[in-house]
């Protein structure tokens, strides 16, 4: 019986070990890493150590990542959205223009989504409201997420679709923003679930 099930050679292996961040080989036994190091340090010919020898051809090997918070999926969803981040957008006025351009490109009706705004980085130093977003489009639904992912700003089309009026109570764990006169301002925050 050989020492390893599979020996992987000629890779670019990132170890996460600060004393040795990279090596070029590793071995697996019973589905687990059994050895990580440089092929030059092997004490015998690769074929005599493992049932199978795989040439990685300089492929990069990284430790497994588990993203239980789903940020990878969120990022994928952002790929077709307006990036409300400097240097692309530095003001609500620039966001309004981008919303108009997006609607012109995709037509009236489909959702216009954006992500990443941070009011401290916008020239106006405030979050976009329903009035701002309606200037971008009052015919297509517009939803712009804050950088934290727990607050969104929407236009009047979205408020109507959701049935939100001045009389709508705040949802449990969240708050519907409102103008001083009481009508919804299109901003909503949702408490993070822990």
C-alpha positions as CSV (number, residue, x, y, z in Angstrom):
1,X,0.0,0.0,0.0
2,X,1.4,3.4,-1.0
3,X,1.8,6.3,1.4
4,X,-0.7,8.6,-0.4
5,X,-3.7,8.2,-2.6
6,X,-2.8,11.1,-4.9
7,X,0.3,13.3,-5.2
8,X,-0.1,16.7,-6.8
9,X,3.0,18.3,-8.3
10,X,4.1,21.5,-10.2
11,X,1.4,23.7,-8.7
12,X,1.3,27.2,-7.2
13,X,-0.1,26.2,-3.8
14,X,-1.1,29.0,-1.4
15,X,-0.8,27.5,2.1
16,X,-2.0,30.4,4.3
17,X,0.9,29.5,6.6
18,X,2.8,32.7,7.3
19,X,6.1,30.9,7.8
20,X,5.7,29.5,4.2
21,X,3.0,31.0,2.1
22,X,3.6,29.0,-1.1
23,X,4.8,25.6,-2.2
24,X,4.6,23.5,-5.3
25,X,3.2,20.1,-4.2
26,X,0.8,18.3,-1.8
27,X,-0.5,14.8,-1.2
28,X,-4.0,13.5,-0.3
29,X,-4.8,10.4,1.7
30,X,-8.4,9.3,2.5
31,X,-9.8,12.6,1.2
32,X,-7.6,14.8,3.4
33,X,-4.4,16.7,2.9
34,X,-1.6,14.4,4.2
35,X,1.4,16.5,3.2
36,X,2.2,19.9,1.8
37,X,5.6,21.1,0.6
38,X,8.0,21.3,-2.3
39,X,8.5,18.3,-4.6
40,X,12.3,18.7,-4.2
41,X,11.9,17.6,-0.6
42,X,10.2,14.3,-1.4
43,X,12.1,11.3,0.0
44,X,11.3,8.9,-2.9
45,X,10.1,9.0,-6.5
46,X,6.6,10.4,-6.8
47,X,5.2,7.2,-8.4
48,X,6.4,5.1,-5.5
49,X,4.7,7.3,-3.0
50,X,1.2,7.6,-4.4
51,X,-1.4,5.6,-6.3
52,X,-1.9,8.5,-8.7
53,X,0.4,11.4,-9.6
54,X,-1.2,14.6,-11.0
55,X,0.7,17.4,-12.8
56,X,-1.0,20.6,-11.9
57,X,0.8,22.5,-14.7
58,X,1.3,25.6,-12.5
59,X,-2.4,25.8,-11.6
60,X,-3.1,27.9,-8.5
61,X,-4.4,25.9,-5.5
62,X,-6.2,27.8,-2.7
63,X,-7.7,26.7,0.6
64,X,-11.4,26.1,0.4
65,X,-13.6,29.1,1.2
66,X,-17.0,28.9,2.8
67,X,-19.1,32.1,2.4
68,X,-22.1,31.4,4.7
69,X,-23.0,35.1,4.5
70,X,-23.7,34.8,0.7
71,X,-21.5,37.8,-0.3
72,X,-20.4,35.9,-3.4
73,X,-24.0,35.6,-4.6
74,X,-24.6,39.3,-3.7
75,X,-21.6,40.3,-5.8
76,X,-22.8,38.2,-8.7
77,X,-26.1,40.0,-8.6
78,X,-24.3,43.4,-8.6
79,X,-22.7,42.7,-12.0
80,X,-25.7,43.9,-13.9
81,X,-26.4,46.8,-11.5
82,X,-25.4,50.4,-11.5
83,X,-22.2,50.8,-9.4
84,X,-23.0,53.7,-7.1
85,X,-19.4,54.1,-6.0
86,X,-16.6,56.6,-6.7
87,X,-15.2,57.3,-9.2
88,X,-18.1,56.2,-11.3
89,X,-20.8,58.0,-9.2
90,X,-19.9,60.7,-6.7
91,X,-23.2,62.5,-6.4
92,X,-27.0,61.9,-6.5
93,X,-27.1,64.0,-9.8
94,X,-24.7,61.5,-11.4
95,X,-26.9,58.6,-10.1
96,X,-29.9,60.3,-11.7
97,X,-28.1,60.5,-15.0
98,X,-27.0,56.8,-14.8
99,X,-30.6,55.7,-14.1
100,X,-31.8,57.6,-17.1
101,X,-29.1,56.1,-19.3
102,X,-29.9,52.6,-18.0
103,X,-33.6,53.0,-18.8
104,X,-32.8,54.3,-22.2
105,X,-30.6,51.3,-22.9
106,X,-33.0,48.6,-21.5
107,X,-36.3,50.2,-22.1
108,X,-39.2,51.1,-19.8
109,X,-40.4,48.4,-17.4
110,X,-37.5,46.2,-16.3
111,X,-36.1,46.9,-12.8
112,X,-33.1,49.3,-12.6
113,X,-30.9,48.2,-9.8
114,X,-27.9,49.9,-8.2
115,X,-25.6,49.0,-5.3
116,X,-22.9,50.5,-3.1
117,X,-24.0,54.1,-2.3
118,X,-22.6,55.6,0.9
119,X,-24.1,59.0,1.7
120,X,-20.8,60.1,3.2
121,X,-19.2,59.7,-0.2
122,X,-21.9,61.4,-2.2
123,X,-21.5,65.2,-2.8
124,X,-24.9,65.9,-1.3
125,X,-24.0,63.9,1.9
126,X,-27.4,62.3,2.0
127,X,-29.0,59.1,0.7
128,X,-31.1,59.3,-2.5
129,X,-34.8,59.7,-1.9
130,X,-37.9,58.8,-3.9
131,X,-37.8,62.3,-5.4
132,X,-34.2,61.9,-6.6
133,X,-34.8,58.4,-8.1
134,X,-38.1,59.5,-9.7
135,X,-36.0,62.2,-11.6
136,X,-34.0,59.2,-13.0
137,X,-37.1,57.2,-13.8
138,X,-40.8,57.5,-12.8
139,X,-41.8,54.7,-15.2
140,X,-39.5,51.8,-14.3
141,X,-38.9,50.3,-10.8
142,X,-35.7,51.6,-9.3
143,X,-34.0,50.1,-6.2
144,X,-30.6,51.3,-5.0
145,X,-28.9,49.4,-2.2
146,X,-26.5,51.1,0.3
147,X,-23.0,49.6,0.7
148,X,-24.0,47.8,3.9
149,X,-26.8,45.9,2.1
150,X,-29.3,46.7,4.9
151,X,-30.7,49.9,3.5
152,X,-32.3,50.6,0.1
153,X,-33.7,53.6,-1.6
154,X,-36.5,53.2,-4.1
155,X,-38.6,55.3,-6.5
156,X,-42.4,55.8,-6.5
157,X,-42.9,52.8,-8.8
158,X,-41.5,50.5,-6.2
159,X,-43.5,52.1,-3.4
160,X,-46.6,51.6,-5.4
161,X,-45.7,47.9,-6.3
162,X,-45.1,47.3,-2.6
163,X,-48.3,49.1,-1.5
164,X,-46.3,51.5,0.8
165,X,-48.1,54.7,1.7
166,X,-47.9,57.3,4.4
167,X,-50.1,54.9,6.5
168,X,-47.9,51.8,6.2
169,X,-46.5,50.8,9.5
170,X,-42.8,50.0,9.9
171,X,-42.1,46.3,9.5
172,X,-40.7,44.3,12.4
173,X,-37.0,45.0,12.6
174,X,-37.0,47.7,10.0
175,X,-38.0,51.3,9.3
176,X,-39.7,53.0,6.3
177,X,-38.2,56.4,6.0
178,X,-40.5,59.4,5.6
179,X,-40.4,63.1,4.7
180,X,-41.4,65.5,7.5
181,X,-44.9,65.8,5.9
182,X,-45.3,62.0,6.4
183,X,-45.1,60.6,2.9
184,X,-42.6,57.8,2.4
185,X,-39.2,59.1,1.3
186,X,-38.3,55.8,-0.5
187,X,-35.6,54.8,2.0
188,X,-35.9,51.7,4.1
189,X,-33.6,50.0,6.6
190,X,-33.8,46.4,7.6
191,X,-32.1,45.1,10.8
192,X,-29.3,42.6,10.1
193,X,-30.3,39.1,11.1
194,X,-27.7,37.5,13.3
